[in-house]
Amino acid sequence: MKRFLLIVLLLPLSIFSQVETQKKLPDPYATKPVSNYSNVIGWEDGQTPKAPAGFNVTKYADGFQNPRWMYVTPNGDVLVAESNSNYSILKQIGATIIGAGGSNNLAKSADVITLLRDTDNDGMPDLRQTLLTKEDGLNQPFGMLVIDNWLYVANTDAILRYPYVPGQTKISAKGKKIADLPAGKVNQHWTRNILANADNSKIYIAVGSGDNIGEKGMEHELLKANILVMDPDGSGLKVYATGLRNPVGMDWEPTTQILWTTVNERDGLGDNLVPDYLTSVQEGGFYGWPYMYWGNHLDPRVPIPPNIKLQQPIVPEVDLGSHTASLGLLFYTADAFPQKYRNGAFVVQHGSWNRDILSGYKVVYVPFKNGEPAGKPEDFLTGFIVDPQKDEVRGRPVGAALLPDGSMLITDDTTNHIWRIAYTAE
């Protein structure tokens, strides 16, 4: 085990050549870092987020306990992971004092997976059932996945596997832990997303850093800030890519079948540093955290250890804006939306807290052509920010899922909503 951890630590430590990246970024501390938490005021009756002309936004479901992530099963059921940060009483008090209580749900993680089913194909669920709970082994569940007759659930500290037949509405069989995941006391970025490859021979696991820049000690960051990969039985766990501060969304670009991820970059360097990003993921690739960002831009707070030369960091493809908290990722592979959206990427932005003027709090669309980004992100689902001058928002979007009819679902965790976006224009 010790040998394995040593290998993990040394993965990004190879020859590093100083190469200037093309992107011009502000200097660190060009603006003073701030804590500016939004105040979530919720949605009034009849209010919805705003989509482009021709699209219809409706409330798909509500009444959850912090719905973070979704997964659509092979038979079309929607699984919703209801989970949250587990704030201690002391941290709850501290969060309330600094204003974070108005932006985040401070309740303990519900640790529930809820099943929604649309039995009459009218675009709305008419069956709702609790599939799994804390008593079934859930511990801050997030990513979900069905392979054969197994349901995989990514807890913050482990991958569990449950016997499952698509269509069943309750799992009574006990799940089995097939792999441990790094968590521990320093676990700020607790979400663990999972994704299978095309033939279901590998499972990819997105694991965020324990802290912002490893300031509480890199010993707490073993196996973190990485994308891991393993076999479906839990064996062969290894690092796939490193230096990704907080990767959350993962999806396969549909024309090339290359893995892409959304990454939340570091805080504390000013309003416009560091850009969150959308990037392809290269096996063995190093993306800079904690020492560098956006290529070889050095973080002045994180000295490179002596006698170590770092592998040249990979430069991300798409700038998603600083502090946007870009979480969800969905390549649109259906045909219900207009042609311009086919095979492009939707990115869900939970929204800023470390910026003077709010950023994020929306869903953006990134056009793709021939497997590569073909334009800057453009607003798609907005209306979450009420008044930037007052820091008021109606909700905070998190995850995205594609329904069998080609419509798209978006979770809104702080207000406990799920929104459905459908194209209705003739």
N, C-alpha and C positions, 0 to 999 in steps of 0.2 A: 504494500500500500504506500509506504513512504517513497519508494522508488517511483511509483506512478505519479504521486503529487509533485515530486521533483521534476519529472518530465513535463508536467503541465505548466509549472512555473517557468520552465526554460523554453517553452514552445516559441514565444515571440523573440527570443534572444539569439539572434544570428547577426549577420553582417548588415549594418545600417549605413546607408549613404545619404548625405544631406542633399536633398533635391527639393527645390522650391516648387510648391504646388501652384497651380494656376489661379486658384480662387483667392481674391484679396479679402481678408477679414480684418475687422477692427482690432486694434491693440487691446490686450487684456486691460481691464479697468478703464477703458475709454469712457465708460459711464460707471457710476457707483452702483455696485450690486444692491438690490433692494428685495425686500419681502413684501409682496403685494398680492395677497390672497383675494380671490373673487368672493362675492357674496351670492350664493345660489338662492333665488327667490321663487323658483318653480314656474310651472305652466298653469295659466288660468284655463278654465273650461273653454274648449274650442281652439285654443292656441296650439300651434305646431311649429316645428322648424320649417325653414323655407328652402325649397328646391327650385331648379331652373324651370322655365315655362314648359308645360307638357307633362310634368311630374306631379303626382299626388302624394302627399305625406299624411299618414293616418297613425293613430295610436294602435299598435298591435296588441300590447298587453301592458299591465302595470301591477302594482301591489307587491313588488318584490322587495328583497332586503339586499340592496346594493348589487344589482345585476351587472356583472363585469364582462363575462365572455359567453359566446354562444358556439354551438356546433350543430349542424344539420346532419341527421343520421341518414343512412341509405334509403330508408322508407319515408323520409321527409319530415320526421319529428324534429322539433327544435329543442335542444338541451340548453339550459341557462344555468351557468355557474354563479351562484350568489355568494360572494366572498368579499373580504375587506382586509385592510391592515388591522392588526390587533394592538390597539393602543392601550397601554397601561393607564391606570387612573391618573398618575402623575403626568403622563404625556397628553392625556385628554385635557387636563387643566392647562398645560402649557400651550396646546394647540388652540384652545379657546382664547387665551390671553393674546396670542399673536395674530388672531384672526383666521386661523386655518379651520376653525370649527364651522365657519360659514361657507367654506368651500368644499369640505370633505365630510363624509359620513363617519363619525367617530365611534359608532357602535361596534361591538365585537363582531367578528366575521360570522355570518350566519351558517356557513359551511353546509350549503344545500345545493343540490342540482335538481332543477324543476324541468319537467317535460311538458311541452306544448304541442298539440296536434290539431291540424285543420282537417276535420273529417268530411266536411261538405265542399271543400275546395273553393271557398268564397274569399280566401285571402286573409281570414281571421281564425285564430285558434278557438275551438269550442270544447277542447278537452285539456285539462290542466291537472298534472299529477306530480307529487313529490317522488322523484326517482331514487335519490340517495341523500343521506344526512350525515351529520357528524358521527352519529352512532354507527354508521357504516364505514367509518374510517376517514371521512373527509377532514382535511386540515388546510384551510385556505385554498380550495380547489380553483383551478383556472382552465388550462387546456384540456380538451376532451377529444377522443378519437375512437372510431370503431374499426377494428380489423377482424375479419371473419366473425366468430361468435364471441368476441371480447370487447368490452368497453374499457378503454384506458382513461384514467383521470390523473392529471398532474397536480398533486398537492405541492405546497411550497417546499416540502422536504422529501418527497418520494413520488415514484410512479406506482399507481395501483392498477390492477387489472381485475375486472369483474366478468363472470360468465354473463353473456348477454345475447339475446336474439332480437334483432330489429323488429319492433312492433310491441315488445313488452313494455308495460307502463310502470312496473315496480321491480326492483332488483332485490331479491331476498337472500341470494347466495352471498357469502362473504367474499370480499375482494382480497387479493393477495398482493403484497408489496413485492415488486419485481426489481426495483432499483432505488437506491438512496440518492437524494439530491442535496446539494449544499444549502444550508439555511443558517442555523445558529442564531446567536443573540444579535449579531450585526446583519440585518436582513431587510434593509430599507426597501429594496426592489424585490418584493416577495413573489411576484407572479411567475409562473412557469408554463409557457405555452408549448404545445407538442404538435407535430405534423409528420405524416408518413409520406414516403416517396411513392411513385406511381405503382410499383408492384408490391407495396407493403412489406418490403424486406428490411427497411430501416425506419427508425423513428428519430426525428430531430427535436431537440429540447432547447428552448431559449431560456437562459438564466441570466438575470441582471446582477449588477454589482451589489455588494452588501451596503456600501455607502457611496457618497458622491465621487470621491477620488481616492478611496482607500485610506482616508485619513485616520481611521481607527486601527490601522495595521493591515498589511497585506496578508498576514496569516489568516484573516477573516475572509479573504477573497479567493481561497482555493476552489477551483472549478467554476468560479463565478465570472460574470462579464464575458460569457462565452456562449456559443451554440455547441451543444453536445450531440452525440449520435449514439444509438445503441440498436441492438437487434430486438425484435418484438417480444422475445422472452426475457428481456432485461439484461442479457449478457453483452459483453463487448463494449461497455460504456467507454467512450473516449471523447476527446475534444475535437471538434470539427473546425471551428474558427474562433479566434481570440480577439481581445481588445475591444469588444462591443459593450459599451457601458451598461445599457439596459435595452437589449433587444426584446421586443414583445410580439408584434405581428409577424407572421411568416406565411409565405405563400409561394407557389410555383408559377413563374412566368409561363403562360400557356403555350407559346410558340417554340421556346427553347428548352423548357422544363428546367430552368436554372432557379435555384432557391434565392428569394429576396426577403429582406427583413426591414422593419422600421426600428430605429434606434433613438432612444432618448439620451442626448448628450448631457454633459456636466453643467452644473450651476455655479454661480459665484464669481463670474468673470465680467459681468456687465450685461446690459440689456440685450445686446446683439451678439453675444457669445454664450454658448457654442451652438451652431445650428444642429437641430435634430435632423435626421436624414433617412432616406430610403436608399438601400444599397443591395446589389447582388452579393451573394456570399460565396467566397472562394474557399474550397477545402484547404486548410493550412494557412489561410490568410490571417493577417494581423491588422487591426483597425485603429490602433493607437492608444486606447485607454490602458492605464491612467496617465501615461507620460505625455501623450500628444493627442491632437485632435485635428480633424480634416486634413489628413496627410501628416506632414511633419511640423505642424505648429506646436511648439512646446508649451506645456502648461507650467507657468512659473512657480506654482505651488508644489510641484511634484518633481523633485530632483531624480534624475536617472541614477540608479545605484552605480557605484564605481566598478570598473572592470567589466562592464556590461555594454555590449553593442546591440542595439535593437534592430530587428527586421524592419525594412522600409514599410511604413503603414500604407494600406490601400486607401485611396481617396474615394469617398462615397460618390454616387452618381447624382443624387437629387437632394438639394437643400430644401428642407421642410420648415425652416424658420426656427429661430432660437426660442427655447423654452415652451414650445407648443405642446409638449407631451404627446407626441405622435405615437399612438398605440396600435389601433386596429389596421389591418392590411387585407385587402381583397382585390384580386384580379377578377375583372368581370368577364365571365366565360359563357354567359347566357346570350340570348338574342332578343330579349324583351325591351331593352334600352336602345336608343338610337345608335347607329353605326359608329359614331365618334367615340362611344364608350367601350366598344368591343375590345377585349384583351388589354385594356388600360387598368390602372391601379387606383383604387379608392383608399385613402388614408384617413383614419379617424383621429382627431386631435383633441385630447382631454382638456388642454388649456393650461396656461402659465400660472406661476405663483412668484417667479423670480424676475419679473420685468415690470417696469414702471407703467407701461401701457399694455393691457392684456393682449396676448397672442394665442392662437389656437381657438379652441371652443368652436369647432366646425369640422366638417368632412370636406376634404379636398380631393380633386381628381388629377392624376398624372397621366397624360397620354403616352402611349407606347406605340412604336412602329418597328417591325422586324426584331422584336425582342428587346429593344432599347428605349429609354425615355426619349420622347419626341416633343417635349415642351415643358414649360414651367407648371407647377401645381396651380390649379384654378379652383376657386370656390365652387362647391357643389351643394352642400347642406349647411345653411347658415341660420341666423336668427337666435342663436344661443346667447350672444352678448346683447344685453338690453341697453346699457349706457357705459361705454368705456371710461368716461370721466368719473362715474360713480362705482366702477368695478362690479356692476351688477350683471349677473348672468341667469338665464332661466334653467340651464342644465349643463351637463358635462358628458359629451359622447365618449364612448370607449371602444366597443367592438363592432364588427360588421359580419354579416352572414348572408349567403345567397340562398333564397328559397327556390324550390323546384320550378315555380312559375316565372322565374327571372327577376322577381322583385327583390329588394335588399332590406335587411333588418339592421338597425343600429341600436345598441344599448345606450342608455342614459342613466348612469349609475346613481348619482346623487339624488335624482328625482324618482328613481325606481320605475322608469319607463323603458319600453322598447318601441321604436318607431319603424314603420314600414314605408318604403319609398317605391312607388310603382309608376311606370310610364303609362299614361292614359290618353295622350293625344292621338288622334287618328292620323 
